[in-house]
Amino acid sequence: MHAMLERNKEMVRRYNYEFVQGKNIQVYEESTHDQFINHSAPPGANAGKDGVLQFMQMMWQIFPDLEVEINMQIAEGDLVTTHKTFQATHKGTFMGIEATNRRVKFNSIDIIRVKDGKAIEHWSLRDNNALLQQLTAK
């Protein structure tokens, strides 16, 4: 059981560092189940596998130097919970806010359910208030 939990955590670390930060779409394909569901997708957004890729491609345009730091991970059963910090420079319109060229930092907690070594479900809490405060500060 311990080895499976460590493999699941490693898959999520690889997803964050090589896909989210490193923009490696092959890693996304390798680590994301075809029946993936994003339970945190905004209403009307694509909550499937393609929707996450579209969202990340948009984020890479807005925050081209996006960095991820994993602060903590906990694995239990088929779930991996990750507390992470993002840092990036705001270079494009985000939530109606034109590029500020400000360096921002915000936290997120993700829960990933793993099936057959791949992410199949996702839940997320992102500190949007901290991000918006940094983008709109005078």
N, C-alpha and C positions, 0 to 999 in steps of 0.2 A: 504494500500500500504506500509506504513512504517513497519508494522509487517513482511510482505513478504521480504522486503529488509534486515531486521535484521536476519531473518531465513536464507536467502541466504548467508549473511556474516558469520554467525555462522557455516554453513555447510563447507564453505571454510576454516575457522579457524580450525575446527575439522579435515578436510582433511590434513592440513599442520602439525598440532601438533601431531595428533594421527597416521596418515599414514606416511607422509614423515619423520617426526622425530621419531615417536614411532614404525614404521615398522608394524603397525596393518593392515594386509591385509583385514580383515573383514570390517574395516572402509572404505577401498578403494572400496570394493564391494558395500557397502551400499550407498556410496556417488557418484558413477560414473555410468552414464547412459550406457546401453548396446550399444547404437549407438554413443558413445563418439568419437570425432575427435580432434586430437592434430594438430592444424595448424602450430605449431612450430617444428614438428618432422623433423629431418634432411632428406634430400633426400634419398630414399631407405629404410628408417626405417619404422616400423609399426606405423602408425598414429592412430590406434584404441586403444580400452581399454586395450588389452593385451600388446600393445607396451609400454604404460606408466608403467605398472607393471614390465615388463622386464627391462626398463630403470632404475627404482628405485631400483630393486634388484641388478643391476650392480653398481649403485651409493653407495648402502649400503656396497658393498664389497670394493669399493675404498675409501669411506669416512664412516667408520663404526660408528663413533660418530657424525654423521650429526645432527646439531641443526638448528632450524628455529626460527627467531624472526620476527613477523609481526610488521612492522613499521607504516603502514597506510592501511586502506581499504576504498573504495568508492563503493557504490552500486547504480545503476540506472537501472530501468526496470528489465530485466532478467540478467544483467551483474554485476559481482563483480570484481573490480580491486584491487589487493593487491601488495603493495611494501613490500618486505621482505629481510632480510639478513640471509644468510647461514654462518655457521661456522663449520669447521670439520678438522680432521687430515687426511692428504693424506697418505693412507696405501696401495694403489694399483696403477697399471698403468692406467693413464688417459691421453687421447689424445697423446699417445706415450711417456708420461713422467713417468718413473719408480717412485715408491713410494719414497717420500722425507721425510716422517714423519713430515712435516711442518704443522703447524696450519694455515689454510686459512680462509679468510672471503671475501664474495662477495655478491652482491645485485642482485635481480631479481624483475621484475614486471610481474605479471600474470593477464590476463583477463580471467575469467571463465563465460561462459553462462550457466545458470541454467534452467533446464526443469524438472518439477515434483519433485523438491527438490534435483536434482542430477546434477552434472557437465556433460554437453553434448558437449561443445566446449571449447577449450583452445588455448590461444595465449600467448607467453612469450618472454620477453627480459631479457637475463641473461648477466651480466657483465663478459664475458669470458676473456676479456683482463686483468682485475684485477686479476682474478683467475690464468691465465697463468703467469703473472708477478710474483706472489707469489711463484708459483711452480718452476720457472726457475731462480729466483734471486740468485746471487752468494754470 
